[in-house]
């Protein structure tokens, strides 16, 4: 664990303890994605970016705290994002094509879907994923995915276990909407709720959201406390460095290879 890193995920600390809640305790059906594979938000065709989801969209408010950033580190981070994402898409093109065909053959509907997420400075963007559930999985609105969820397709189950459903987000990274490392992006309707519940939540949106993050490599994915996850995300924003990003990428790759 790095110097000044937050306490273990299992122990919420002040001032977050008072707000600690697991998804089951939140009085809404929510989606809180994470990487490596999360139990949330693995469904939804392109039409899920309906206007109804944006009705309660978050309005970003710049935090009063001014987090200083090293411009050299920021430039290196962006250069690494472009280089790694570009190389991964180039060398992984056959894999992407094979997954697209497999998803199409396994179930009806598009291979990809777009879902609106909140990015840096509150900017909304379309997050890309391979579809891993049936196209009517969210016909009754956004909802938590469940263990042994019957909505998951055969190919989708493999994609979820191996994190391959997240690969299209490499295009989001090239476009500048995301980074390899950063807080995972959330849907507008839930950002609007969480930012009212958790201290410093808007600090998450002062950086680009990431494919992986400090919270995720510390085991905070799935059905865990939103407060704990926010605590780790905020710590990452305050302590960002190229060295920290490197550690997160190595730990993420190790987790993916191990199938964790």
N, C-alpha and C positions, 0 to 999 in steps of 0.2 A: 504494500500500500504506500502511496506517495506521502511525503510530508504534508501536513495540514489537510489530509484527505478526510472526508466525513466518516462518521462511525459506521460500523457494519450495517448492512441494509435491514437487518432484523430489528434494529433498535432505532426508532424514530427519536429525534432530538428536538428540543425547543428551538425556534417557536413552531415547528411543524407538528409536533406530537398532538397538539390540540386539534389539528385538521386531518390527522391521519385517517385514511379510509381506503378500504379495498374496493374494487369495482362493484362487488356485491352490495356494498353499503351505500353506493351512490344511487339516489332515487331516479335514475334515468337509465335507459339502455344505451350504453356507450361503446365506443371503439377507441382503444388506446394502443396503437401499433408499436411493435418493438422488433429488434433484430439482434440476434438470430431468432428463429421462428417464434412468434408470439401466439397466444390463444385468441387474439382479438383481430377483428377487421380483416379477414381473409376472404371476404365475399363482396359482392356488389358489382353489377354491370355498369357500363358507362352512364346509364341514365340515373345512377344514384347521385350524381352531381346536380340534383334538381334544386329549383329555387327554394323549396321548402326547407332544405338543409341550411340555406344561407339566411333564413329569416331571422335567426338569432345570432348572426355572425359577430365574431369578436371585433371590437374596436381597439386597436393597439394603442396603448399609452406608454410613452417612453418613460422607463423607470427613473426615479429621482437619483438613483445611484449611477455614477459615471464610471463604468468599468474601462480602465485604460487598456489599450491594445497595442502591441508592438507591430508597426506597419510592415516590417521585414518578415516577421512570422506570418502575418496575414497573407502577404504576397506568396510566400513559400507554400502555405496551406492551399491556396487556390491553384498554384502551379501543379502541386501534387495531385489535387483533385482531378484536374483536366488530364494530366498524363496517365494516371492510373485508370480513370474511367474510360478514356479513349482506348488505351491498350486492352483493357478487359473486353470492351465491345468488339474490338478488331479481332482479337484472338478467340473470343467466345462466340463469334457470330454463328458458327455451326451449332453450338449448344442452344443458343437463342432460337434458331430456326427449328431445331428438333423439338424443343419444348412447345413452340407455337403449334406445330403439327400435332403433337401429342394431345394438347389441350383441346384442339378443334375436333380430333377424332374421338376423344373420350366423352365429350358432352357438347350439346348445342350451345351456341353463343360465341361471343368474341373471345379471342385468346387473351387479349389485354383489356384492362378497364382503367378508367381514370376516376380519381376521387379527390375532391377539393380539400386542401390542407392549408394551414397557416404557416407561412414562412418568415423570413427575416423582416423585421419592422412591420409585421402584420400583413405582409403581402400574401394574397391568396394564389395558390398555384395548383395544377393538376398533378397529383402523385400517381405514377404508373406502377402497375403490378400485373403479374400473370394471374389470370382468374383461376381460383382453386375451389370454388363452390359453384353450385348451380346458379343460373342467371336470376332465379326468383328467390334467392336466399334471403334477401332483405325486402321482400314484398310488403312486409308489415312495418318497415322502418329499420334503422340501424339497431343492432342488438349484439350482445356479447356472444362470441363463439363458445361452444361447449366441448368438453372432452368427448371423443367419439361422436362428433357432430355428424348427423346424417346428411347434412347439406354439402359436405365435402365430397368432391369427386375422387375417383381412384387416382388419377394423375395428380389432382390437387393435394391429396394426402402426402404424396412423395415430395411435391414441391414445398410444402409447408415444413416437413421434417428436415429438408436439406437447405432451406433458405433460398432456393432457386426462384421462388415466386417474387423475390425482391429485386432480381437482376435488372428489370426495366428501369429501375430508379437510377441506373447509371446514366440514362439520358437526362434525367432531372439534374444530375450533377454537372453534366456538360453544359446544360442550359443555364446554370448558375442559380437554380432554385434550391439546390441541396448541396451538401458537402459529404465527403466520406465519413466524417466524424462530426457529431453534434447532437443536440437533443432531438429525439424522434418527433416528427411533425404530427400535429393533431388536427382533428376536424374542427371547423369554426364553431359549431354549436357547443362543443365540449370545452373549447378554449374559453368561450364566453362564460362558462360556468366555473371552470377551474381557476381562472384568474381572479375571481371574486372570493374563492375559498382558500387559496394558498399564497402565503407571503412571497413576494419577489417573483411570482410566476412569469411576469412579462419579461424578466431578464432572459428567459429562454429564447425570446424572439429578437434579441439583439445580435444574434448570430444565425448563420444558415443552419437549418435542421440537417440531421445526419442520417446516413445509412446505418451507422452504429453509433453508440455513445457510451459515456462513462457509466451511466446508470445500467445499461444493458450488460456490459462486461463485468459488472459487480452483482449480477444475478437478479437485477430488478426488471424483470419482464414477466408478462403474464398477469395472473391474478394477484397483484401485489399492491401495497399502499401507494396511492398517487402522491401523497405527501412525501414519502421516502424518495420516490423517483424524481420529484421536483427538487428535493434537496440536493441530490447528486447532480442533476442537470445544472442547477444554479452554481454549484461548486465548480463544475467544469468551465462555465462561462467566466467565472472570476479567476480561474487558474490556468486558462488556456496557454498552451505552448506547443511548439512543433514536437518537442520531446514527448509530451503527454499524448498528442495525437498518434505518434508512432507506437506507443505502448498499447493504446486502445486498438489500433489496427492489428497488431500482432496477436493480442488476446482474442480479438474477434475471429481472425483467421484460424487460430488454434481451436476455438470453440466450434467453428463450422466443420473443420476437418474431423474433430472428435464426435461430431453429430450431436452436440449439446444444444 
